[in-house]
Amino acid sequence: MLEEGNELKEQFKSEYLKFMMNPWHWLIIGALLLCVPPMVIFLNSKPDQLTLHFVLEQLLQSLYLGQAGFISLAVLFIGQEFTGSSLRTSFLTCPNRLKFIICKLAIVLCVEIVLLLAVISVCILFAQGFYNINLLSNIKNVLTILFPACISILTFALLSGIFVFISQSFILILGISLSLLLGLGQMLLQFSSFFRNLPLLASMNCFYTHPLSLYYPVWQGLGIQIVWLLLVFVVATLILRERNVR
């Protein structure tokens, strides 16, 4: 048991170092911290009558667009295993493929939680400074509204990352995920309401202060997204267990 615990610890350390030593990851992190907070100010013109509702909408819209960075981070981190002989080397050092997947996803999740908290903190400070509205006195209400959006961002980022294990191409998954985020999903929804079951569209109401009837209710949408995550995780695990990298 102790030996297995040490192996798991070493695997986490290995994945952590892989993440930290990739300069593209730091570029994305820097871009998120530099680009998302100003969106809170510049996405829409400041109204004559400023309300808390308007500021929260700005925060949610900024986080929605900021998903592009979180998706890219997860997809690139997992996608680097499919360059050269990286995957073969990883499987030699960690023959247990389920443990390998879980360690990679755990590192992604931990890093993205910390990063998301940092981005939200900076966004709130930007909004409070620019709009001269005391968000900190309403912090409980603010966090209650932002919490479902945070769950959606993390879930969809992990889902995109897991899809890389299935497709074995981070470019393909990155293209599809960002296209859905930046307009393709809305276009598909024009053809049929069935497409609201897609993981990104299912949780769209997480990014509105007042839910739209076009999409699923907040928690129902998150439930659908999490079901997608679990199903894709199982499929990816089965595919990876059968994969021959010799």
N, C-alpha and C positions, 0 to 999 in steps of 0.2 A: 504493500500500500504506500509506504514511504517512498519507495523507488518510483512508483507511478506518479506520485505527487511531484517529485523532482523533475521527472520527464515533462510533465505538463507545464511546470514552471519554466523550464528551459525552452519549451516550444513557444510559450507566451513571450519570453524574452527575445527569441529569434524573430518572431513576427513584429514585435515592437521595433526592433532595430531595422527591419526591412522598411517599415513605415517611415521612421525618422531619417533614414539615409537617402530617401528618394527626394531630390530637389523639387520635382513637380508637385509633390504633396504640399511643400511649404509655399510654393507659388500660389496654389489654390487657397490655402489658409490665409495668406496675406491678401489675396484678392477679395475673399469673403469679408474680412475685417475692414478693408478699405472701401469696398463698393456697396455693401448692403446698408450700412447706417445712413449714408447720404440719400439713399432712395426714400427713406422715411420723410425727408424734407422735399425732395425734388420730383417725386412721382406725380403729384397733383398740386395745383395751386392752392395756396392757403386761403380758406374762405373768410368772408367778412366776420361771420359769427363762428368762432372756433369752439368746437365741442370735443369732449373726450371720445365720442363715437368716431369722429373724423380721424383723430390721432391713432386710435386702435386700428382703424381700417388701413391707414398708412403702414403701420407696423406689420399687419398681416400680409398686405400686398408685397411688402419688401421681403418678408420671410418666404413667401411663395416663390418669388423670382430667385431668391438666394438658394433655393433648393438645387439649382443647377450646380452650385459649388459642392454641396454635400453629395450629390449623385456622382459628380466627377471624381471626388475623393475616393468614394467606395469602389467605383468601377476601375479606376486606375490602380488602386492598391491590389485588388484581386487580379486584375488583368495582367499585372507584371509577371504573374506565375506562368503565363502562356507566351512568354517571349524567350526564345532560345531554349535551353534545357532546364529552365528554372523549376518547372513542375517536377521533373524527374529527380532533381537534387532535393527538392522539398520532401518528396515521398520517400527518398532514401533516409533522410534524417527523421522523418515522422511517418512510419508505415501505416499507422492507424489513421485512415482517411477521414473518418468522422471527427476525430480529435483535431485533425488538421483544419477542416472547415470551421469547426466551432471556434478554434483559436483565432483564425483570421477574422471571423465575423465579430468576435468579442473585442478585438483590437479596434476594428472599424467603429463599433458601437461606442466604446469608451472614449475614443478620440473625438467622435462627432458629438457626443453629449457635452463634453467640455467645450468644444468649439461653438456649439449652438448656444450654450449658456453665455459664452463670451460675446458672441454676436448680438444676442438679445440685450445684454447689459449695455453694450455700446449704443445700440439702437434706442433704448429707453433714455439714455443720457443725452443723445442727440436730440430726440424729440422734446425732452424736458427743457433743454437749453434753447432750442429754436422756437418752439411754440409757447414757451413760458407758461407751461401747464404742469402742475404738480402731480406727476404720475406716481411718485413714490408714496403719496398719501392714499392712492387708490391701487396700491401694488397687488392686493389680494384679487381685486376685480380684473386687473390687467393680466396677472398670471393665470387666472381661471380661463380667460379667453384665449391666451396664447398656448396653454397646455395641449389641447387637441392638435393644434398646428404643429407643435414640436413632435408629438407622437407620429403624426403623418409624415413629416420630413424624415425622421429616423427610419421609419418602416419602409418608405419608398426607396431611400438610399440603400438600405440593406437588400431589399428586393432586387434592385438593379444590379448590385454586386453579385448576388447569388445567380442571377441570370447569366453572368459571365462564365460561371462554372459549366453551364449547360451549352452555351453557344461557343465557348472557347475563343471569343473575339470581343475584346473590350471596346473596339471602335464601333462595332455593330450595336452593341447595347447602349453605348453612350449616345450614338446618333438617334436611336429609337426613343430613349428616355427623355433626352432634351427636346426632341421634336414634339413628344406628347406634352411636355411641360410648357412649351412656348407656342402652342397653337394647334397642333395636329389633333389633340384630344378633343378640343372644342369643335373642330371641323367634322370629326367622326360623329360627334353627338348630334350634328345637324341632320345626319342620315338616319340615325336610329337611336332611341333612348336606351337600347340594349348596351351601347358602349359606355354608359355610365357605370357599368360593372367593372370597367378597367380600373386597376388599382389606384391610379392617379386621380381619375374623375370621381371615383367612389367617395373619396374623402375631401372633395372640393369645398364643402360647407365648413370645413375646419378653418378656412381662410376668409370667412365672412362673419361679421359681428351679428348679422341677421341672416339665418339660413335661407337659401333659395329653394323653391319647390322643385326646380329642375334636377337637383341632386339629392342623394340620400341624406337623411338626418345625420348629424355629426358622428354619434357613436355607432350608428348602424354602418356608416361608411367606413369608419375605422375598423369595425369588425370584419367587413369584406376585405379590406386591405390586409389585415392580419391573416385571414384565411389564405389569401394569395401567397403571403410570405411563407406560411407553413407548408403549403402544397409544393411550392417551388423549391423550398429547402429539401423536402423529401426526395423530389425528382433529382435535384442536383447531387444529393448524397448517393443515390442509387447509381447514377451515371458515373460519378467519380470512383465509386468502389469497383466498378467493372472496367475502368479505364486502364489500358496497358501502356505504360510509358517507357518500355524498354526500347 
